[in-house]
Amino acid sequence: MPNRRLKIAIAAVSGVASLLLIGAILTVYLAPKQGFATVGTTGESEFVKPGSVPIGGSFTLVDHTGQAVTQDDFEGKYLLVFFGFTYCPDICPTTLGEIAKTMDLLGDDAGAVQPLFISVDPERDTPEVLAEYVAAFHPAIIGLTGTPEQTDAVANAYRLYYEKTSAEGEANSSSGADDDGSYTVNHQGNTYLMSPEGEYLRHFSYGTPPEDMAASIRRAIDEFGAPTTEGA
């Protein structure tokens, strides 16, 4: 297991630069075309008009308690949506730690927000595995997994790139795994902020400080209102 995780770590490092580039391109692409403004821009919202950007949508997955859920189960709360996998050596634990701190910084406003960790590795990330993993970060985080088809569907809805590769960094077989079965998953590192109606408001790039995320979420609540239902 240590050797396999080392391979995964090496492959992940080689893919981080390209994934960060993809995230930067996404940010630049959305900014001029969708009215995205930088945080703190005077006179302009940092959020896109709800419903104006086709990111997000319906999904059917299983949560870390084994219960089937859809997007409707989370209606009524602002969502912080992050995609990753439990074998991820760097981006995922770092981002989940930042989300956890963000929730703590929100204080009383944390009840308006539901963080979701959606696995892009359904083969290994069972509900039981996710339950143990998310519990290490924050009790509010819900882990979600599904079939490969369900995973593809929700990733496509969020315009998220991910790819299963060998632990050496390239596919050695049609499965994307090494001959010994080890593999990693390259994926983007954005965290999406969705409205209580499930509409895209903005995303936070990998490495955004929790203080900035919490402040932005509070501004969203001020601009669009507090949730009117309890949500999930």
C-alpha positions in Angstrom: 0.0 0.0 0.0 2.8 2.6 0.8 4.4 1.9 -2.6 1.1 2.3 -4.4 0.3 5.6 -2.6 3.8 6.8 -3.5 3.2 6.1 -7.1 -0.1 7.9 -6.9 1.6 10.9 -5.3 4.2 11.1 -8.0 1.7 10.9 -10.7 -0.5 13.5 -9.1 2.3 16.0 -8.8 2.9 15.7 -12.5 -0.7 16.5 -13.2 -1.2 19.4 -10.8 0.3 22.1 -13.1 -1.9 21.2 -16.1 -5.0 21.0 -13.9 -4.3 24.4 -12.4 -3.9 25.7 -15.9 -7.3 24.3 -16.9 -8.8 26.0 -13.8 -7.2 29.3 -14.7 -8.5 29.0 -18.3 -12.0 28.4 -16.9 -11.8 31.4 -14.7 -10.6 33.6 -17.6 -13.3 32.2 -19.9 -16.1 32.9 -17.5 -15.0 36.3 -16.4 -15.5 38.4 -19.6 -18.4 36.5 -21.0 -20.5 36.1 -17.8 -19.9 39.3 -16.0 -17.7 37.7 -13.3 -16.0 40.4 -11.2 -13.1 40.0 -8.8 -13.8 39.9 -5.1 -14.2 43.3 -3.7 -14.8 45.1 -7.0 -16.7 48.3 -6.1 -20.1 48.7 -7.7 -20.1 45.2 -9.3 -21.2 41.9 -8.0 -18.6 39.2 -7.7 -21.3 36.7 -8.6 -22.8 35.9 -12.0 -26.5 36.3 -12.5 -28.2 33.1 -11.2 -29.1 30.9 -14.1 -26.8 32.6 -16.6 -24.0 30.1 -16.5 -24.8 26.4 -17.4 -22.9 24.9 -14.5 -24.6 22.5 -12.1 -27.9 20.6 -12.5 -29.7 17.4 -11.7 -27.9 14.4 -10.3 -28.5 11.1 -8.6 -25.8 9.8 -6.2 -25.4 8.0 -2.9 -24.3 9.8 0.2 -21.7 8.5 2.8 -24.5 7.0 4.9 -25.6 4.9 1.9 -28.7 6.9 1.1 -29.7 7.7 -2.4 -29.8 11.5 -2.9 -30.6 14.0 -5.7 -30.0 17.7 -6.1 -33.4 18.3 -4.7 -32.3 17.0 -1.3 -30.0 20.0 -1.0 -32.4 22.7 -2.3 -32.7 25.6 0.0 -29.0 25.9 1.0 -26.0 27.4 -0.5 -23.8 24.6 -1.7 -20.0 24.4 -1.7 -19.3 21.7 -4.2 -15.9 20.1 -4.5 -14.9 17.1 -6.6 -12.1 14.8 -5.6 -11.2 11.3 -4.3 -9.9 9.8 -1.1 -6.6 8.6 -2.5 -5.8 12.2 -3.6 -2.5 13.1 -2.0 -2.6 16.9 -2.1 -5.4 19.0 -3.7 -8.3 17.1 -2.0 -7.2 17.1 1.6 -5.9 20.7 1.3 -9.2 21.9 -0.2 -11.4 20.0 2.3 -9.3 21.4 5.1 -9.9 24.9 3.7 -13.7 24.2 3.4 -13.7 23.0 7.0 -12.1 26.2 8.2 -14.5 28.2 6.0 -17.4 26.6 7.7 -15.9 27.4 11.1 -15.3 31.0 10.1 -18.9 31.4 9.0 -20.2 30.9 12.5 -24.0 31.3 12.6 -24.1 31.6 8.8 -22.7 28.1 8.5 -26.2 26.7 8.8 -27.0 28.3 5.4 -24.3 26.3 3.7 -24.0 22.6 2.8 -20.5 21.5 1.6 -20.5 18.5 -0.7 -17.5 16.3 -1.6 -18.3 14.4 -4.8 -16.0 11.5 -5.6 -14.5 11.1 -9.1 -13.3 7.6 -8.1 -16.4 5.5 -7.6 -14.5 2.3 -7.9 -12.7 2.8 -4.6 -14.8 5.5 -2.9 -17.6 3.5 -1.4 -20.0 5.2 1.0 -18.1 3.5 3.9 -14.8 4.9 2.7 -16.2 8.3 2.2 -17.8 8.3 5.6 -14.4 7.8 7.3 -12.7 10.3 5.0 -15.0 13.3 5.3 -15.3 12.8 9.1 -11.7 13.7 9.4 -12.4 17.2 8.1 -15.7 18.6 9.3 -19.0 17.1 10.4 -21.0 19.2 8.0 -19.3 17.8 4.9 -21.4 15.2 3.0 -19.5 12.7 0.8 -21.2 11.6 -2.4 -20.4 8.7 -4.8 -22.2 6.8 -7.5 -21.8 4.5 -10.5 -19.3 5.5 -13.2 -22.2 6.7 -15.3 -23.6 8.8 -12.5 -20.2 10.3 -11.8 -19.7 11.2 -15.5 -23.2 12.8 -15.5 -22.6 15.1 -12.5 -19.1 15.9 -13.6 -20.4 16.9 -17.0 -23.1 19.0 -15.3 -20.4 21.0 -13.5 -18.2 21.2 -16.6 -15.6 19.3 -14.6 -12.6 17.6 -16.2 -11.3 14.4 -14.6 -9.4 11.4 -16.0 -8.3 8.1 -14.6 -4.6 7.4 -15.3 -2.0 5.0 -14.2 0.0 5.7 -11.1 2.9 6.3 -13.4 1.1 9.1 -15.1 -0.2 7.5 -18.2 -2.7 4.7 -19.1 -1.1 1.3 -19.6 -4.4 -0.4 -20.3 -8.0 0.4 -21.3 -8.8 0.7 -17.6 -6.3 3.5 -17.1 -4.5 1.5 -14.4 -1.0 0.1 -14.1 -0.5 -3.6 -14.5 -0.7 -4.0 -10.7 -4.0 -2.2 -10.7 -2.8 1.1 -9.1 -4.1 4.3 -10.6 -4.8 7.9 -9.8 -7.4 10.4 -11.0 -6.4 13.8 -12.4 -9.1 16.4 -11.8 -9.7 20.2 -11.5 -9.5 21.8 -8.1 -12.3 24.4 -8.2 -14.9 24.7 -5.4 -18.3 25.8 -6.7 -20.6 28.1 -4.8 -24.2 27.3 -5.8 -27.4 29.3 -4.9 -30.2 27.8 -2.7 -31.9 27.1 -6.0 -28.9 25.1 -7.3 -27.7 27.8 -9.7 -24.0 28.6 -10.2 -22.9 31.8 -8.5 -19.1 31.6 -8.7 -16.2 29.2 -8.1 -13.1 29.4 -5.9 -9.8 28.4 -7.4 -7.6 25.9 -5.6 -5.7 27.7 -2.8 -8.3 30.4 -2.1 -7.9 31.3 1.6 -10.8 30.2 3.8 -11.2 33.8 5.0 -11.9 34.9 1.4 -14.3 32.1 0.9 -16.2 32.8 4.1 -16.4 36.5 3.3 -17.7 35.8 -0.2 -20.3 33.4 1.0 -21.5 36.1 3.5 -21.8 38.6 0.6 -23.8 36.0 -1.4 -26.2 35.7 1.6 -26.5 39.5 1.7 -27.1 39.8 -2.0 -29.4 36.8 -2.7 -30.9 36.3 0.7 -30.7 33.6 3.4 -32.2 30.2 2.6 -35.9 29.9 3.3 -35.9 26.1 3.8 -33.7 23.9 5.9 -32.4 21.9 2.9 -30.4 18.7 3.6 
